[in-house]
Amino acid sequence: MFEQKKYVLNRKIMQFIGAVFEIKDESDNLVAYVKQQAFKLREEIKVYSDKDQSNELFVIKARNVLDFSANYDIIDSKTTNRIGVLQRKGFKSIARDEWIVKNSQDEEIGILQEDSMGMAMIRRLLLNLIPQNYDLNINNKRVCDLRQIFTFFGYKLSIDLSENTEGKLDPRVAIAAAILLAAVEGKQS
């Protein structure tokens, strides 16, 4: 499904309804679509391949209702097997956004982190006028670059898996990370 190496996530905000996320490949083809409902106590984000929401690809499911350091399971919709886990580092993410990346057995294999503490602090002081940049590292090697694209309206994030040459990261985990960044961290912008 996610054969290409580069994608762009676009978040469209719909008041009182939630948000819509579209992920497109380099040829501008829709590869993933999410319609997130607002005001859900326990987050469950279903990712589809189409706007009609007829082909569910995977689900991002929060383990707990309210959790500052939430764990999000990424589950394959067809097999119902867990693909991986993303855990937000609660208090640590106040100064610099940071997530732990885990495999399907819930073992830590990597980290998703905002580029630098200095830039993170500048962004927070300048009300996010400087786009965010994240590195996703598996076993201390960068496999994905997630870079916010500056726009006055909405939220855009490029997803570059070019460095995932050895296939250390399932692309669905990178797509899920981008969706969570847009849904959770993107609320700060």
N, C-alpha and C positions, 0 to 999 in steps of 0.2 A: 504493500500500500504506500509506504513512504520510501520509495526508491531513490528519489532525488536527495541532494545534500543541502539545499537552501530553500527556506520558506519565509513567509511573512504572515504574522498574526495581526489582524485588525480588530480592535474592540469597538463595537458600536454601543453606545449607552441608550437604553430605553427606560425612561423614568417610570418608577413604580412597577415595572414588569421585570427588570433585571438588565442583563447585557447579552449581546450577541457577539460571538467570536467567530471570525472566518480565518482559516489558515489556507493560504494559496502557495502553490509552487512557483518556480521561476518563470514558467510559461503562463502564469496567472490563472491556473486551473485550481478550482476548489478541491482541497484534499481532506479538510476537516471542518466541521461546523458544530457550534455549541450555542444553545439558547439557554442561558442561565436564569433561573427564577430568583427573584429578590425575596428577602425575608425568610430564608430557609434556616431552621435551627441547626440541622445536621447537613452539611454540604454534600451533595451528590451531583456531579457534573457528568452528563452523558455526552460523549463525543461521537458525532455521526460523520459519514462521508458525504452527505448531501443536505441541502436546505429543507427537503421534504421530511427529513429525519426518519427515513425508511431503512437505513443500513447503519446500525449502531456498531462502532468500532471498539471502543473501550469506555470504561467508567472511571472517574476519579472520585473516590469516596472517603470522606473524613471519618476517622474511627470514633471520634467523640463529638458531642454537641458543642461545647465551648472548651477550647483548648488553645492557649496562647502559643504552645509549641506543638501544634497539631501534626498528626501523621495522616498522610493521604495515600491510600492504597490505589494503585493503578491496576485495573482488572480487565482482562481480555473478555469482551462481551460474548464471543462464541464459545470459548472453552471455560469461562468463569475462573480461570487461573489468574493469580496475581502475577503481574509483569514486573512490578517494582514498587517502591515506596519513596515518597518525598516527605521529609519531616522539617517543618519550619523551626528554626532556632529562635524561639520567642524573644527573650530580652536582648540577646545578641543582635537580633535583626533591627532593633531600634536605631542603633548607630550605623550599622552596615548590614544589608540584607544577606542572610545566609540560610541555606537549606542543606540538610544531610540527604544524600542519595543512598538508597538501600536496594539490595537485590530482592528477588521474589521470596527468599527465605528470611527477610527482615534483617540481613547483615549489612553493615555500613560498607559501601564500596567507593564512595566519593562525596564530593561537595559541590554545591552550586552557590556561588558567592559573588557579590557585587565587587567591581574591579578593585577599588582601594578605599581604605578608611577615610583618607583625606578627601577624595572625590565624593564619597557618600555624605560626609559632613557638609561640604559645599552645596551639594544638591538639596539637602534638607534646609539649609539656611537661605538658599535662593529659590525656594518653593518649586523645586524640580524643573528649573529652566534649562538645566544641563541634562541631556538624556542619560539614562542608566545603562550600564554595561555589566553583563554577568558572564562568568566563566563556569562551565560545568566540567569538572575534573573527575576522572575515574582512575583510581590507583595513581594519583599525583600526575596524571597526564590530561591535558585539555582535550576534550572530545567534542565540545559544543560551545559556540559563542552566541549569546543572546544579547542583542543590542537594541535598545529603544531608539526608534526613529522619531525625531522631534516633529510634532504637529501641534498646531494651536487647538485643534478640536480632536477628541478621541485619543486613542492609544494604539501605537504600532510598535511591533517588536520583530526584528529579523532573527531568524533561527538558522544558524550556520553549522551544519554537521560535517563539513569538509574534513575536519581532523579526526573523525570517527572511522579511520581507515581500517582498523582491525576489528570493527564491529563490537567494541566493548560495551556500547550503550544501545539498547533497543530504541529506535527513533521515537516510538510512542512515549517513552519516558521524557524525552526532550520536548515533545509536543505538549505533554501534560505539564511539564515545568513551565513552559511558556504561558499556558492557559492559567496556571496558578499565579504566576507573576503578574499577569494582566488582571486577574480577579482579586488577588489579595494585595500585592504590592502596588498595583496600578491604581488602587483606590486612594493612594497617597497623592497622586498627581492631580 
